[in-house]
Amino acid sequence: MYLIEKIAKTKFVRSAVEEKADLSAFRERPTLRIILGVSAICVSYIIGWPAVAVLATLSIYFKKPLIVAIGGPVTYALSHLLFILGMYLAGAKYTRIFLRWAARVLVEKFSKGNAGTDQ
């Protein structure tokens, strides 16, 4: 488990473990900006690949390959831009909180699972 040991030594993970990073910040009432950001992210998933699949189906049904050839990339690009907007609105705060918690949990889990074994 050399990789886990190396990850556990990073400043980010060490501080997460020392401070017992948790998800308590998610108990706060979200602001309108965060709600809009998360909503934009959810909509981006809906108009991403599902919309491209619908365009492909329509393209086959109407025997017009340009529907998916042009509409697919345009729809997917729009979905990607909407996702980026959502991430911007939601902000990095909650992503950082989640990543600190996840890093702490994973390192603690794998460190305990390896305790007592010499490799």
Contacts in CASP RR format, 6 or more apart in sequence:
PFRMAT RR
TARGET T0000
AUTHOR 0000-0000-0000
METHOD contacts of the structure
MODEL  1
MYLIEKIAKTKFVRSAVEEKADLSAFRERPTLRIILGVSAICVSYIIGWP
AVAVLATLSIYFKKPLIVAIGGPVTYALSHLLFILGMYLAGAKYTRIFLR
WAARVLVEKFSKGNAGTDQ
1 110 0 8 1.000
1 114 0 8 1.000
1 119 0 8 1.000
2 119 0 8 1.000
4 106 0 8 1.000
4 107 0 8 1.000
4 110 0 8 1.000
4 111 0 8 1.000
4 114 0 8 1.000
7 13 0 8 1.000
7 103 0 8 1.000
7 107 0 8 1.000
8 14 0 8 1.000
8 17 0 8 1.000
8 107 0 8 1.000
8 111 0 8 1.000
12 100 0 8 1.000
12 103 0 8 1.000
13 103 0 8 1.000
13 104 0 8 1.000
13 107 0 8 1.000
15 21 0 8 1.000
15 100 0 8 1.000
16 100 0 8 1.000
16 101 0 8 1.000
16 103 0 8 1.000
16 104 0 8 1.000
16 107 0 8 1.000
17 104 0 8 1.000
17 107 0 8 1.000
17 108 0 8 1.000
20 104 0 8 1.000
21 97 0 8 1.000
21 100 0 8 1.000
21 101 0 8 1.000
21 103 0 8 1.000
21 104 0 8 1.000
22 101 0 8 1.000
23 97 0 8 1.000
23 98 0 8 1.000
23 101 0 8 1.000
25 93 0 8 1.000
25 94 0 8 1.000
25 97 0 8 1.000
26 94 0 8 1.000
26 97 0 8 1.000
30 38 0 8 1.000
33 89 0 8 1.000
33 90 0 8 1.000
34 89 0 8 1.000
34 90 0 8 1.000
34 91 0 8 1.000
34 94 0 8 1.000
36 86 0 8 1.000
36 89 0 8 1.000
37 85 0 8 1.000
37 86 0 8 1.000
37 87 0 8 1.000
37 88 0 8 1.000
37 89 0 8 1.000
37 90 0 8 1.000
37 91 0 8 1.000
38 86 0 8 1.000
38 90 0 8 1.000
40 82 0 8 1.000
40 83 0 8 1.000
40 85 0 8 1.000
40 86 0 8 1.000
40 89 0 8 1.000
41 82 0 8 1.000
41 83 0 8 1.000
41 86 0 8 1.000
41 87 0 8 1.000
41 90 0 8 1.000
43 82 0 8 1.000
44 79 0 8 1.000
44 80 0 8 1.000
44 82 0 8 1.000
44 83 0 8 1.000
44 86 0 8 1.000
45 79 0 8 1.000
45 83 0 8 1.000
47 75 0 8 1.000
47 78 0 8 1.000
47 79 0 8 1.000
47 82 0 8 1.000
48 75 0 8 1.000
48 76 0 8 1.000
48 79 0 8 1.000
49 76 0 8 1.000
51 72 0 8 1.000
51 75 0 8 1.000
51 76 0 8 1.000
51 79 0 8 1.000
52 68 0 8 1.000
52 71 0 8 1.000
52 72 0 8 1.000
52 75 0 8 1.000
52 76 0 8 1.000
55 67 0 8 1.000
55 68 0 8 1.000
55 71 0 8 1.000
55 72 0 8 1.000
55 75 0 8 1.000
56 68 0 8 1.000
56 72 0 8 1.000
58 64 0 8 1.000
58 67 0 8 1.000
58 68 0 8 1.000
59 65 0 8 1.000
59 66 0 8 1.000
59 67 0 8 1.000
59 68 0 8 1.000
59 69 0 8 1.000
87 95 0 8 1.000
END
